[in-house]
């Protein structure tokens, strides 16, 4: 299944998808940037709340 990254909006094919603990599926490059301010598992979670 192909999804769109919620951060960059690019299509992400199934083999390139990365799932975060917060439930978002995204491109691996966006995942690396997102994990530092994830709304679930980081000290900067307040930024993740503004992500949407």
mmCIF entry with sequence, helices, sheets and N, C-alpha, C, O atoms, coordinates in Angstrom:
data_MODEL
# 
_entry.id   MODEL 
# 
_entity.id                         1 
_entity.type                       polymer 
_entity.pdbx_number_of_molecules   1 
# 
_entity_poly.entity_id                      1 
_entity_poly.type                           'polypeptide(L)' 
_entity_poly.nstd_linkage                   no 
_entity_poly.nstd_monomer                   no 
_entity_poly.pdbx_seq_one_letter_code       
;(UNK)(UNK)(UNK)(UNK)(UNK)(UNK)(UNK)(UNK)(UNK)(UNK)(UNK)(UNK)(UNK)(UNK)(UNK)(UNK)
(UNK)(UNK)(UNK)(UNK)(UNK)(UNK)(UNK)(UNK)(UNK)(UNK)(UNK)(UNK)(UNK)(UNK)(UNK)(UNK)
(UNK)(UNK)(UNK)(UNK)(UNK)(UNK)(UNK)(UNK)(UNK)(UNK)(UNK)(UNK)(UNK)(UNK)(UNK)(UNK)
(UNK)(UNK)(UNK)(UNK)
;
_entity_poly.pdbx_seq_one_letter_code_can   XXXXXXXXXXXXXXXXXXXXXXXXXXXXXXXXXXXXXXXXXXXXXXXXXXXX 
_entity_poly.pdbx_strand_id                 A 
# 
loop_
_entity_poly_seq.entity_id 
_entity_poly_seq.num 
_entity_poly_seq.mon_id 
_entity_poly_seq.hetero 
1 1  UNK n 
1 2  UNK n 
1 3  UNK n 
1 4  UNK n 
1 5  UNK n 
1 6  UNK n 
1 7  UNK n 
1 8  UNK n 
1 9  UNK n 
1 10 UNK n 
1 11 UNK n 
1 12 UNK n 
1 13 UNK n 
1 14 UNK n 
1 15 UNK n 
1 16 UNK n 
1 17 UNK n 
1 18 UNK n 
1 19 UNK n 
1 20 UNK n 
1 21 UNK n 
1 22 UNK n 
1 23 UNK n 
1 24 UNK n 
1 25 UNK n 
1 26 UNK n 
1 27 UNK n 
1 28 UNK n 
1 29 UNK n 
1 30 UNK n 
1 31 UNK n 
1 32 UNK n 
1 33 UNK n 
1 34 UNK n 
1 35 UNK n 
1 36 UNK n 
1 37 UNK n 
1 38 UNK n 
1 39 UNK n 
1 40 UNK n 
1 41 UNK n 
1 42 UNK n 
1 43 UNK n 
1 44 UNK n 
1 45 UNK n 
1 46 UNK n 
1 47 UNK n 
1 48 UNK n 
1 49 UNK n 
1 50 UNK n 
1 51 UNK n 
1 52 UNK n 
# 
_struct_asym.id          A 
_struct_asym.entity_id   1 
# 
loop_
_struct_conf.conf_type_id 
_struct_conf.id 
_struct_conf.pdbx_PDB_helix_id 
_struct_conf.beg_label_comp_id 
_struct_conf.beg_label_asym_id 
_struct_conf.beg_label_seq_id 
_struct_conf.pdbx_beg_PDB_ins_code 
_struct_conf.end_label_comp_id 
_struct_conf.end_label_asym_id 
_struct_conf.end_label_seq_id 
_struct_conf.pdbx_end_PDB_ins_code 
_struct_conf.beg_auth_comp_id 
_struct_conf.beg_auth_asym_id 
_struct_conf.beg_auth_seq_id 
_struct_conf.end_auth_comp_id 
_struct_conf.end_auth_asym_id 
_struct_conf.end_auth_seq_id 
_struct_conf.pdbx_PDB_helix_class 
_struct_conf.details 
_struct_conf.pdbx_PDB_helix_length 
HELX_P HELX_P1 AA1 UNK A 14 ? UNK A 16 ? UNK A 14 UNK A 16 5 ? 3 
HELX_P HELX_P2 AA2 UNK A 28 ? UNK A 34 ? UNK A 28 UNK A 34 1 ? 7 
HELX_P HELX_P3 AA3 UNK A 35 ? UNK A 37 ? UNK A 35 UNK A 37 5 ? 3 
HELX_P HELX_P4 AA4 UNK A 45 ? UNK A 49 ? UNK A 45 UNK A 49 1 ? 5 
# 
_struct_conf_type.id          HELX_P 
_struct_conf_type.criteria    ? 
_struct_conf_type.reference   ? 
# 
loop_
_struct_sheet.id 
_struct_sheet.type 
_struct_sheet.number_strands 
_struct_sheet.details 
AA1 ? 2 ? 
AA2 ? 2 ? 
# 
loop_
_struct_sheet_order.sheet_id 
_struct_sheet_order.range_id_1 
_struct_sheet_order.range_id_2 
_struct_sheet_order.offset 
_struct_sheet_order.sense 
AA1 1 2 ? anti-parallel 
AA2 1 2 ? anti-parallel 
# 
loop_
_struct_sheet_range.sheet_id 
_struct_sheet_range.id 
_struct_sheet_range.beg_label_comp_id 
_struct_sheet_range.beg_label_asym_id 
_struct_sheet_range.beg_label_seq_id 
_struct_sheet_range.pdbx_beg_PDB_ins_code 
_struct_sheet_range.end_label_comp_id 
_struct_sheet_range.end_label_asym_id 
_struct_sheet_range.end_label_seq_id 
_struct_sheet_range.pdbx_end_PDB_ins_code 
_struct_sheet_range.beg_auth_comp_id 
_struct_sheet_range.beg_auth_asym_id 
_struct_sheet_range.beg_auth_seq_id 
_struct_sheet_range.end_auth_comp_id 
_struct_sheet_range.end_auth_asym_id 
_struct_sheet_range.end_auth_seq_id 
AA1 1 UNK A 3  ? UNK A 4  ? UNK A 3  UNK A 4  
AA1 2 UNK A 11 ? UNK A 12 ? UNK A 11 UNK A 12 
AA2 1 UNK A 17 ? UNK A 19 ? UNK A 17 UNK A 19 
AA2 2 UNK A 25 ? UNK A 27 ? UNK A 25 UNK A 27 
# 
loop_
_atom_site.group_PDB 
_atom_site.id 
_atom_site.type_symbol 
_atom_site.label_atom_id 
_atom_site.label_alt_id 
_atom_site.label_comp_id 
_atom_site.label_asym_id 
_atom_site.label_entity_id 
_atom_site.label_seq_id 
_atom_site.pdbx_PDB_ins_code 
_atom_site.Cartn_x 
_atom_site.Cartn_y 
_atom_site.Cartn_z 
_atom_site.occupancy 
_atom_site.B_iso_or_equiv 
_atom_site.pdbx_formal_charge 
_atom_site.auth_seq_id 
_atom_site.auth_comp_id 
_atom_site.auth_asym_id 
_atom_site.auth_atom_id 
_atom_site.pdbx_PDB_model_num 
ATOM 1   N N  . UNK A 1 1  ? 0.838  -1.187 0.000  1.00 0.00 ? 1  UNK A N  1 
ATOM 2   C CA . UNK A 1 1  ? 0.000  0.000  0.000  1.00 0.00 ? 1  UNK A CA 1 
ATOM 3   C C  . UNK A 1 1  ? 0.878  1.244  0.000  1.00 0.00 ? 1  UNK A C  1 
ATOM 4   O O  . UNK A 1 1  ? 1.887  1.303  0.704  1.00 0.00 ? 1  UNK A O  1 
ATOM 5   N N  . UNK A 1 2  ? 0.491  2.227  -0.788 1.00 0.00 ? 2  UNK A N  1 
ATOM 6   C CA . UNK A 1 2  ? 1.259  3.456  -0.865 1.00 0.00 ? 2  UNK A CA 1 
ATOM 7   C C  . UNK A 1 2  ? 0.547  4.547  -0.073 1.00 0.00 ? 2  UNK A C  1 
ATOM 8   O O  . UNK A 1 2  ? -0.662 4.737  -0.205 1.00 0.00 ? 2  UNK A O  1 
ATOM 9   N N  . UNK A 1 3  ? 1.299  5.247  0.737  1.00 0.00 ? 3  UNK A N  1 
ATOM 10  C CA . UNK A 1 3  ? 0.754  6.328  1.556  1.00 0.00 ? 3  UNK A CA 1 
ATOM 11  C C  . UNK A 1 3  ? 1.467  7.624  1.197  1.00 0.00 ? 3  UNK A C  1 
ATOM 12  O O  . UNK A 1 3  ? 2.466  7.620  0.477  1.00 0.00 ? 3  UNK A O  1 
ATOM 13  N N  . UNK A 1 4  ? 0.946  8.718  1.700  1.00 0.00 ? 4  UNK A N  1 
ATOM 14  C CA . UNK A 1 4  ? 1.617  10.016 1.553  1.00 0.00 ? 4  UNK A CA 1 
ATOM 15  C C  . UNK A 1 4  ? 2.203  10.400 2.899  1.00 0.00 ? 4  UNK A C  1 
ATOM 16  O O  . UNK A 1 4  ? 1.569  10.229 3.940  1.00 0.00 ? 4  UNK A O  1 
ATOM 17  N N  . UNK A 1 5  ? 3.404  10.913 2.866  1.00 0.00 ? 5  UNK A N  1 
ATOM 18  C CA . UNK A 1 5  ? 4.056  11.378 4.088  1.00 0.00 ? 5  UNK A CA 1 
ATOM 19  C C  . UNK A 1 5  ? 3.294  12.603 4.604  1.00 0.00 ? 5  UNK A C  1 
ATOM 20  O O  . UNK A 1 5  ? 3.062  13.537 3.836  1.00 0.00 ? 5  UNK A O  1 
ATOM 21  N N  . UNK A 1 6  ? 2.901  12.627 5.877  1.00 0.00 ? 6  UNK A N  1 
ATOM 22  C CA . UNK A 1 6  ? 2.160  13.779 6.400  1.00 0.00 ? 6  UNK A CA 1 
ATOM 23  C C  . UNK A 1 6  ? 3.019  15.035 6.539  1.00 0.00 ? 6  UNK A C  1 
ATOM 24  O O  . UNK A 1 6  ? 2.490  16.133 6.713  1.00 0.00 ? 6  UNK A O  1 
ATOM 25  N N  . UNK A 1 7  ? 4.324  14.880 6.464  1.00 0.00 ? 7  UNK A N  1 
ATOM 26  C CA . UNK A 1 7  ? 5.203  16.039 6.614  1.00 0.00 ? 7  UNK A CA 1 
ATOM 27  C C  . UNK A 1 7  ? 5.565  16.671 5.277  1.00 0.00 ? 7  UNK A C  1 
ATOM 28  O O  . UNK A 1 7  ? 5.457  17.888 5.124  1.00 0.00 ? 7  UNK A O  1 
ATOM 29  N N  . UNK A 1 8  ? 5.996  15.863 4.300  1.00 0.00 ? 8  UNK A N  1 
ATOM 30  C CA . UNK A 1 8  ? 6.413  16.422 3.009  1.00 0.00 ? 8  UNK A CA 1 
ATOM 31  C C  . UNK A 1 8  ? 5.389  16.181 1.907  1.00 0.00 ? 8  UNK A C  1 
ATOM 32  O O  . UNK A 1 8  ? 5.516  16.739 0.817  1.00 0.00 ? 8  UNK A O  1 
ATOM 33  N N  . UNK A 1 9  ? 4.366  15.350 2.175  1.00 0.00 ? 9  UNK A N  1 
ATOM 34  C CA . UNK A 1 9  ? 3.270  15.035 1.257  1.00 0.00 ? 9  UNK A CA 1 
ATOM 35  C C  . UNK A 1 9  ? 3.693  14.224 0.033  1.00 0.00 ? 9  UNK A C  1 
ATOM 36  O O  . UNK A 1 9  ? 2.898  14.061 -0.892 1.00 0.00 ? 9  UNK A O  1 
ATOM 37  N N  . UNK A 1 10 ? 4.920  13.715 0.007  1.00 0.00 ? 10 UNK A N  1 
ATOM 38  C CA . UNK A 1 10 ? 5.342  12.862 -1.102 1.00 0.00 ? 10 UNK A CA 1 
ATOM 39  C C  . UNK A 1 10 ? 4.747  11.471 -0.942 1.00 0.00 ? 10 UNK A C  1 
ATOM 40  O O  . UNK A 1 10 ? 4.538  11.016 0.182  1.00 0.00 ? 10 UNK A O  1 
ATOM 41  N N  . UNK A 1 11 ? 4.471  10.783 -2.058 1.00 0.00 ? 11 UNK A N  1 
ATOM 42  C CA . UNK A 1 11 ? 4.033  9.387  -1.964 1.00 0.00 ? 11 UNK A CA 1 
ATOM 43  C C  . UNK A 1 11 ? 5.167  8.531  -1.397 1.00 0.00 ? 11 UNK A C  1 
ATOM 44  O O  . UNK A 1 11 ? 6.326  8.700  -1.773 1.00 0.00 ? 11 UNK A O  1 
ATOM 45  N N  . UNK A 1 12 ? 4.831  7.624  -0.503 1.00 0.00 ? 12 UNK A N  1 
ATOM 46  C CA . UNK A 1 12 ? 5.831  6.757  0.120  1.00 0.00 ? 12 UNK A CA 1 
ATOM 47  C C  . UNK A 1 12 ? 5.436  5.306  -0.171 1.00 0.00 ? 12 UNK A C  1 
ATOM 48  O O  . UNK A 1 12 ? 4.459  4.814  0.392  1.00 0.00 ? 12 UNK A O  1 
ATOM 49  N N  . UNK A 1 13 ? 6.184  4.612  -1.048 1.00 0.00 ? 13 UNK A N  1 
ATOM 50  C CA . UNK A 1 13 ? 5.858  3.219  -1.334 1.00 0.00 ? 13 UNK A CA 1 
ATOM 51  C C  . UNK A 1 13 ? 6.043  2.344  -0.099 1.00 0.00 ? 13 UNK A C  1 
ATOM 52  O O  . UNK A 1 13 ? 6.775  2.707  0.821  1.00 0.00 ? 13 UNK A O  1 
ATOM 53  N N  . UNK A 1 14 ? 5.388  1.209  -0.084 1.00 0.00 ? 14 UNK A N  1 
ATOM 54  C CA . UNK A 1 14 ? 5.395  0.325  1.079  1.00 0.00 ? 14 UNK A CA 1 
ATOM 55  C C  . UNK A 1 14 ? 6.768  -0.041 1.602  1.00 0.00 ? 14 UNK A C  1 
ATOM 56  O O  . UNK A 1 14 ? 6.950  -0.150 2.814  1.00 0.00 ? 14 UNK A O  1 
ATOM 57  N N  . UNK A 1 15 ? 7.754  -0.235 0.711  1.00 0.00 ? 15 UNK A N  1 
ATOM 58  C CA . UNK A 1 15 ? 9.080  -0.637 1.167  1.00 0.00 ? 15 UNK A CA 1 
ATOM 59  C C  . UNK A 1 15 ? 9.882  0.508  1.766  1.00 0.00 ? 15 UNK A C  1 
ATOM 60  O O  . UNK A 1 15 ? 10.931 0.272  2.366  1.00 0.00 ? 15 UNK A O  1 
ATOM 61  N N  . UNK A 1 16 ? 9.412  1.750  1.619  1.00 0.00 ? 16 UNK A N  1 
ATOM 62  C CA . UNK A 1 16 ? 10.129 2.912  2.159  1.00 0.00 ? 16 UNK A CA 1 
ATOM 63  C C  . UNK A 1 16 ? 9.419  3.527  3.363  1.00 0.00 ? 16 UNK A C  1 
ATOM 64  O O  . UNK A 1 16 ? 9.876  4.538  3.897  1.00 0.00 ? 16 UNK A O  1 
ATOM 65  N N  . UNK A 1 17 ? 8.315  2.933  3.791  1.00 0.00 ? 17 UNK A N  1 
ATOM 66  C CA . UNK A 1 17 ? 7.547  3.504  4.894  1.00 0.00 ? 17 UNK A CA 1 
ATOM 67  C C  . UNK A 1 17 ? 8.215  3.248  6.234  1.00 0.00 ? 17 UNK A C  1 
ATOM 68  O O  . UNK A 1 17 ? 8.748  2.167  6.482  1.00 0.00 ? 17 UNK A O  1 
ATOM 69  N N  . UNK A 1 18 ? 8.179  4.251  7.085  1.00 0.00 ? 18 UNK A N  1 
ATOM 70  C CA . UNK A 1 18 ? 8.646  4.143  8.463  1.00 0.00 ? 18 UNK A CA 1 
ATOM 71  C C  . UNK A 1 18 ? 7.497  4.518  9.371  1.00 0.00 ? 18 UNK A C  1 
ATOM 72  O O  . UNK A 1 18 ? 6.899  5.582  9.214  1.00 0.00 ? 18 UNK A O  1 
ATOM 73  N N  . UNK A 1 19 ? 7.182  3.654  10.318 1.00 0.00 ? 19 UNK A N  1 
ATOM 74  C CA . UNK A 1 19 ? 6.086  3.900  11.263 1.00 0.00 ? 19 UNK A CA 1 
ATOM 75  C C  . UNK A 1 19 ? 6.642  4.435  12.569 1.00 0.00 ? 19 UNK A C  1 
ATOM 76  O O  . UNK A 1 19 ? 7.578  3.869  13.134 1.00 0.00 ? 19 UNK A O  1 
ATOM 77  N N  . UNK A 1 20 ? 6.068  5.517  13.041 1.00 0.00 ? 20 UNK A N  1 
ATOM 78  C CA . UNK A 1 20 ? 6.467  6.097  14.317 1.00 0.00 ? 20 UNK A CA 1 
ATOM 79  C C  . UNK A 1 20 ? 5.537  5.591  15.416 1.00 0.00 ? 20 UNK A C  1 
ATOM 80  O O  . UNK A 1 20 ? 4.435  5.126  15.126 1.00 0.00 ? 20 UNK A O  1 
ATOM 81  N N  . UNK A 1 21 ? 5.965  5.674  16.664 1.00 0.00 ? 21 UNK A N  1 
ATOM 82  C CA . UNK A 1 21 ? 5.133  5.275  17.805 1.00 0.00 ? 21 UNK A CA 1 
ATOM 83  C C  . UNK A 1 21 ? 3.874  6.119  17.921 1.00 0.00 ? 21 UNK A C  1 
ATOM 84  O O  . UNK A 1 21 ? 2.897  5.677  18.525 1.00 0.00 ? 21 UNK A O  1 
ATOM 85  N N  . UNK A 1 22 ? 3.871  7.320  17.359 1.00 0.00 ? 22 UNK A N  1 
ATOM 86  C CA . UNK A 1 22 ? 2.694  8.180  17.423 1.00 0.00 ? 22 UNK A CA 1 
ATOM 87  C C  . UNK A 1 22 ? 1.643  7.797  16.383 1.00 0.00 ? 22 UNK A C  1 
ATOM 88  O O  . UNK A 1 22 ? 0.549  8.362  16.373 1.00 0.00 ? 22 UNK A O  1 
ATOM 89  N N  . UNK A 1 23 ? 1.966  6.843  15.507 1.00 0.00 ? 23 UNK A N  1 
ATOM 90  C CA . UNK A 1 23 ? 0.999  6.358  14.534 1.00 0.00 ? 23 UNK A CA 1 
ATOM 91  C C  . UNK A 1 23 ? 1.180  6.894  13.127 1.00 0.00 ? 23 UNK A C  1 
ATOM 92  O O  . UNK A 1 23 ? 0.478  6.453  12.217 1.00 0.00 ? 23 UNK A O  1 
ATOM 93  N N  . UNK A 1 24 ? 2.088  7.821  12.916 1.00 0.00 ? 24 UNK A N  1 
ATOM 94  C CA . UNK A 1 24 ? 2.312  8.368  11.582 1.00 0.00 ? 24 UNK A CA 1 
ATOM 95  C C  . UNK A 1 24 ? 3.202  7.450  10.765 1.00 0.00 ? 24 UNK A C  1 
ATOM 96  O O  . UNK A 1 24 ? 4.144  6.856  11.290 1.00 0.00 ? 24 UNK A O  1 
ATOM 97  N N  . UNK A 1 25 ? 2.904  7.337  9.497  1.00 0.00 ? 25 UNK A N  1 
ATOM 98  C CA . UNK A 1 25 ? 3.765  6.627  8.557  1.00 0.00 ? 25 UNK A CA 1 
ATOM 99  C C  . UNK A 1 25 ? 4.362  7.687  7.642  1.00 0.00 ? 25 UNK A C  1 
ATOM 100 O O  . UNK A 1 25 ? 3.648  8.545  7.124  1.00 0.00 ? 25 UNK A O  1 
ATOM 101 N N  . UNK A 1 26 ? 5.675  7.621  7.446  1.00 0.00 ? 26 UNK A N  1 
ATOM 102 C CA . UNK A 1 26 ? 6.332  8.671  6.678  1.00 0.00 ? 26 UNK A CA 1 
ATOM 103 C C  . UNK A 1 26 ? 7.561  8.164  5.958  1.00 0.00 ? 26 UNK A C  1 
ATOM 104 O O  . UNK A 1 26 ? 7.996  7.030  6.156  1.00 0.00 ? 26 UNK A O  1 
ATOM 105 N N  . UNK A 1 27 ? 8.109  9.015  5.127  1.00 0.00 ? 27 UNK A N  1 
ATOM 106 C CA . UNK A 1 27 ? 9.356  8.773  4.418  1.00 0.00 ? 27 UNK A CA 1 
ATOM 107 C C  . UNK A 1 27 ? 10.486 8.646  5.434  1.00 0.00 ? 27 UNK A C  1 
ATOM 108 O O  . UNK A 1 27 ? 10.430 9.265  6.496  1.00 0.00 ? 27 UNK A O  1 
ATOM 109 N N  . UNK A 1 28 ? 11.500 7.859  5.128  1.00 0.00 ? 28 UNK A N  1 
ATOM 110 C CA . UNK A 1 28 ? 12.577 7.642  6.103  1.00 0.00 ? 28 UNK A CA 1 
ATOM 111 C C  . UNK A 1 28 ? 13.324 8.926  6.448  1.00 0.00 ? 28 UNK A C  1 
ATOM 112 O O  . UNK A 1 28 ? 13.759 9.096  7.587  1.00 0.00 ? 28 UNK A O  1 
ATOM 113 N N  . UNK A 1 29 ? 13.480 9.826  5.489  1.00 0.00 ? 29 UNK A N  1 
ATOM 114 C CA . UNK A 1 29 ? 14.167 11.098 5.795  1.00 0.00 ? 29 UNK A CA 1 
ATOM 115 C C  . UNK A 1 29 ? 13.324 11.953 6.731  1.00 0.00 ? 29 UNK A C  1 
ATOM 116 O O  . UNK A 1 29 ? 13.857 12.583 7.645  1.00 0.00 ? 29 UNK A O  1 
ATOM 117 N N  . UNK A 1 30 ? 12.030 11.979 6.512  1.00 0.00 ? 30 UNK A N  1 
ATOM 118 C CA . UNK A 1 30 ? 11.147 12.732 7.402  1.00 0.00 ? 30 UNK A CA 1 
ATOM 119 C C  . UNK A 1 30 ? 11.086 12.080 8.781  1.00 0.00 ? 30 UNK A C  1 
ATOM 120 O O  . UNK A 1 30 ? 10.998 12.772 9.796  1.00 0.00 ? 30 UNK A O  1 
ATOM 121 N N  . UNK A 1 31 ? 11.133 10.752 8.815  1.00 0.00 ? 31 UNK A N  1 
ATOM 122 C CA . UNK A 1 31 ? 11.123 10.043 10.093 1.00 0.00 ? 31 UNK A CA 1 
ATOM 123 C C  . UNK A 1 31 ? 12.324 10.449 10.941 1.00 0.00 ? 31 UNK A C  1 
ATOM 124 O O  . UNK A 1 31 ? 12.192 10.680 12.143 1.00 0.00 ? 31 UNK A O  1 
ATOM 125 N N  . UNK A 1 32 ? 13.481 10.534 10.320 1.00 0.00 ? 32 UNK A N  1 
ATOM 126 C CA . UNK A 1 32 ? 14.684 10.931 11.061 1.00 0.00 ? 32 UNK A CA 1 
ATOM 127 C C  . UNK A 1 32 ? 14.533 12.335 11.637 1.00 0.00 ? 32 UNK A C  1 
ATOM 128 O O  . UNK A 1 32 ? 14.987 12.589 12.753 1.00 0.00 ? 32 UNK A O  1 
ATOM 129 N N  . UNK A 1 33 ? 13.909 13.247 10.906 1.00 0.00 ? 33 UNK A N  1 
ATOM 130 C CA . UNK A 1 33 ? 13.702 14.611 11.392 1.00 0.00 ? 33 UNK A CA 1 
ATOM 131 C C  . UNK A 1 33 ? 12.593 14.656 12.449 1.00 0.00 ? 33 UNK A C  1 
ATOM 132 O O  . UNK A 1 33 ? 12.666 15.440 13.395 1.00 0.00 ? 33 UNK A O  1 
ATOM 133 N N  . UNK A 1 34 ? 11.580 13.826 12.288 1.00 0.00 ? 34 UNK A N  1 
ATOM 134 C CA . UNK A 1 34 ? 10.404 13.839 13.166 1.00 0.00 ? 34 UNK A CA 1 
ATOM 135 C C  . UNK A 1 34 ? 10.668 13.251 14.545 1.00 0.00 ? 34 UNK A C  1 
ATOM 136 O O  . UNK A 1 34 ? 10.111 13.724 15.535 1.00 0.00 ? 34 UNK A O  1 
ATOM 137 N N  . UNK A 1 35 ? 11.502 12.236 14.620 1.00 0.00 ? 35 UNK A N  1 
ATOM 138 C CA . UNK A 1 35 ? 11.608 11.497 15.884 1.00 0.00 ? 35 UNK A CA 1 
ATOM 139 C C  . UNK A 1 35 ? 12.126 12.349 17.044 1.00 0.00 ? 35 UNK A C  1 
ATOM 140 O O  . UNK A 1 35 ? 11.863 12.023 18.202 1.00 0.00 ? 35 UNK A O  1 
ATOM 141 N N  . UNK A 1 36 ? 12.849 13.419 16.764 1.00 0.00 ? 36 UNK A N  1 
ATOM 142 C CA . UNK A 1 36 ? 13.347 14.283 17.834 1.00 0.00 ? 36 UNK A CA 1 
ATOM 143 C C  . UNK A 1 36 ? 12.249 15.126 18.463 1.00 0.00 ? 36 UNK A C  1 
ATOM 144 O O  . UNK A 1 36 ? 12.405 15.597 19.590 1.00 0.00 ? 36 UNK A O  1 
ATOM 145 N N  . UNK A 1 37 ? 11.141 15.326 17.757 1.00 0.00 ? 37 UNK A N  1 
ATOM 146 C CA . UNK A 1 37 ? 10.045 16.117 18.319 1.00 0.00 ? 37 UNK A CA 1 
ATOM 147 C C  . UNK A 1 37 ? 8.700  15.416 18.196 1.00 0.00 ? 37 UNK A C  1 
ATOM 148 O O  . UNK A 1 37 ? 7.657  16.056 18.069 1.00 0.00 ? 37 UNK A O  1 
ATOM 149 N N  . UNK A 1 38 ? 8.746  14.090 18.237 1.00 0.00 ? 38 UNK A N  1 
ATOM 150 C CA . UNK A 1 38 ? 7.529  13.283 18.188 1.00 0.00 ? 38 UNK A CA 1 
ATOM 151 C C  . UNK A 1 38 ? 6.644  13.584 19.398 1.00 0.00 ? 38 UNK A C  1 
ATOM 152 O O  . UNK A 1 38 ? 7.138  13.755 20.513 1.00 0.00 ? 38 UNK A O  1 
ATOM 153 N N  . UNK A 1 39 ? 5.346  13.646 19.166 1.00 0.00 ? 39 UNK A N  1 
ATOM 154 C CA . UNK A 1 39 ? 4.395  13.960 20.234 1.00 0.00 ? 39 UNK A CA 1 
ATOM 155 C C  . UNK A 1 39 ? 4.312  12.869 21.299 1.00 0.00 ? 39 UNK A C  1 
ATOM 156 O O  . UNK A 1 39 ? 3.779  13.110 22.382 1.00 0.00 ? 39 UNK A O  1 
ATOM 157 N N  . UNK A 1 40 ? 4.831  11.674 21.011 1.00 0.00 ? 40 UNK A N  1 
ATOM 158 C CA . UNK A 1 40 ? 4.731  10.553 21.950 1.00 0.00 ? 40 UNK A CA 1 
ATOM 159 C C  . UNK A 1 40 ? 6.021  10.318 22.733 1.00 0.00 ? 40 UNK A C  1 
ATOM 160 O O  . UNK A 1 40 ? 5.975  10.074 23.938 1.00 0.00 ? 40 UNK A O  1 
ATOM 161 N N  . UNK A 1 41 ? 7.160  10.387 22.064 1.00 0.00 ? 41 UNK A N  1 
ATOM 162 C CA . UNK A 1 41 ? 8.360  9.847  22.701 1.00 0.00 ? 41 UNK A CA 1 
ATOM 163 C C  . UNK A 1 41 ? 9.552  10.794 22.798 1.00 0.00 ? 41 UNK A C  1 
ATOM 164 O O  . UNK A 1 41 ? 10.691 10.327 22.832 1.00 0.00 ? 41 UNK A O  1 
ATOM 165 N N  . UNK A 1 42 ? 9.337  12.080 22.842 1.00 0.00 ? 42 UNK A N  1 
ATOM 166 C CA . UNK A 1 42 ? 10.501 12.950 22.933 1.00 0.00 ? 42 UNK A CA 1 
ATOM 167 C C  . UNK A 1 42 ? 10.314 14.039 23.975 1.00 0.00 ? 42 UNK A C  1 
ATOM 168 O O  . UNK A 1 42 ? 9.203  14.296 24.438 1.00 0.00 ? 42 UNK A O  1 
ATOM 169 N N  . UNK A 1 43 ? 11.420 14.674 24.334 1.00 0.00 ? 43 UNK A N  1 
ATOM 170 C CA . UNK A 1 43 ? 11.362 15.765 25.305 1.00 0.00 ? 43 UNK A CA 1 
ATOM 171 C C  . UNK A 1 43 ? 10.775 17.031 24.684 1.00 0.00 ? 43 UNK A C  1 
ATOM 172 O O  . UNK A 1 43 ? 10.288 17.906 25.400 1.00 0.00 ? 43 UNK A O  1 
ATOM 173 N N  . UNK A 1 44 ? 10.820 17.129 23.359 1.00 0.00 ? 44 UNK A N  1 
ATOM 174 C CA . UNK A 1 44 ? 10.245 18.281 22.667 1.00 0.00 ? 44 UNK A CA 1 
ATOM 175 C C  . UNK A 1 44 ? 8.879  17.947 22.095 1.00 0.00 ? 44 UNK A C  1 
ATOM 176 O O  . UNK A 1 44 ? 8.541  18.402 21.002 1.00 0.00 ? 44 UNK A O  1 
ATOM 177 N N  . UNK A 1 45 ? 8.085  17.157 22.815 1.00 0.00 ? 45 UNK A N  1 
ATOM 178 C CA . UNK A 1 45 ? 6.784  16.699 22.330 1.00 0.00 ? 45 UNK A CA 1 
ATOM 179 C C  . UNK A 1 45 ? 5.821  17.843 22.041 1.00 0.00 ? 45 UNK A C  1 
ATOM 180 O O  . UNK A 1 45 ? 4.924  17.690 21.212 1.00 0.00 ? 45 UNK A O  1 
ATOM 181 N N  . UNK A 1 46 ? 5.980  18.966 22.691 1.00 0.00 ? 46 UNK A N  1 
ATOM 182 C CA . UNK A 1 46 ? 5.083  20.099 22.439 1.00 0.00 ? 46 UNK A CA 1 
ATOM 183 C C  . UNK A 1 46 ? 5.167  20.543 20.984 1.00 0.00 ? 46 UNK A C  1 
ATOM 184 O O  . UNK A 1 46 ? 4.181  21.028 20.431 1.00 0.00 ? 46 UNK A O  1 
ATOM 185 N N  . UNK A 1 47 ? 6.333  20.384 20.356 1.00 0.00 ? 47 UNK A N  1 
ATOM 186 C CA . UNK A 1 47 ? 6.470  20.737 18.941 1.00 0.00 ? 47 UNK A CA 1 
ATOM 187 C C  . UNK A 1 47 ? 5.668  19.754 18.097 1.00 0.00 ? 47 UNK A C  1 
ATOM 188 O O  . UNK A 1 47 ? 5.031  20.151 17.120 1.00 0.00 ? 47 UNK A O  1 
ATOM 189 N N  . UNK A 1 48 ? 5.694  18.477 18.464 1.00 0.00 ? 48 UNK A N  1 
ATOM 190 C CA . UNK A 1 48 ? 4.937  17.467 17.742 1.00 0.00 ? 48 UNK A CA 1 
ATOM 191 C C  . UNK A 1 48 ? 3.457  17.731 17.768 1.00 0.00 ? 48 UNK A C  1 
ATOM 192 O O  . UNK A 1 48 ? 2.753  17.359 16.829 1.00 0.00 ? 48 UNK A O  1 
ATOM 193 N N  . UNK A 1 49 ? 2.967  18.351 18.796 1.00 0.00 ? 49 UNK A N  1 
ATOM 194 C CA . UNK A 1 49 ? 1.552  18.679 18.883 1.00 0.00 ? 49 UNK A CA 1 
ATOM 195 C C  . UNK A 1 49 ? 1.176  19.723 17.831 1.00 0.00 ? 49 UNK A C  1 
ATOM 196 O O  . UNK A 1 49 ? 0.023  19.787 17.405 1.00 0.00 ? 49 UNK A O  1 
ATOM 197 N N  . UNK A 1 50 ? 2.133  20.532 17.416 1.00 0.00 ? 50 UNK A N  1 
ATOM 198 C CA . UNK A 1 50 ? 1.891  21.553 16.400 1.00 0.00 ? 50 UNK A CA 1 
ATOM 199 C C  . UNK A 1 50 ? 2.153  21.045 14.992 1.00 0.00 ? 50 UNK A C  1 
ATOM 200 O O  . UNK A 1 50 ? 1.911  21.764 14.023 1.00 0.00 ? 50 UNK A O  1 
ATOM 201 N N  . UNK A 1 51 ? 2.642  19.820 14.864 1.00 0.00 ? 51 UNK A N  1 
ATOM 202 C CA . UNK A 1 51 ? 3.037  19.238 13.598 1.00 0.00 ? 51 UNK A CA 1 
ATOM 203 C C  . UNK A 1 51 ? 1.894  19.170 12.601 1.00 0.00 ? 51 UNK A C  1 
ATOM 204 O O  . UNK A 1 51 ? 2.109  19.350 11.403 1.00 0.00 ? 51 UNK A O  1 
ATOM 205 N N  . UNK A 1 52 ? 0.702  18.917 13.069 1.00 0.00 ? 52 UNK A N  1 
ATOM 206 C CA . UNK A 1 52 ? -0.437 18.756 12.172 1.00 0.00 ? 52 UNK A CA 1 
ATOM 207 C C  . UNK A 1 52 ? -0.939 20.096 11.761 1.00 0.00 ? 52 UNK A C  1 
ATOM 208 O O  . UNK A 1 52 ? -1.903 20.187 11.000 1.00 0.00 ? 52 UNK A O  1 
# 
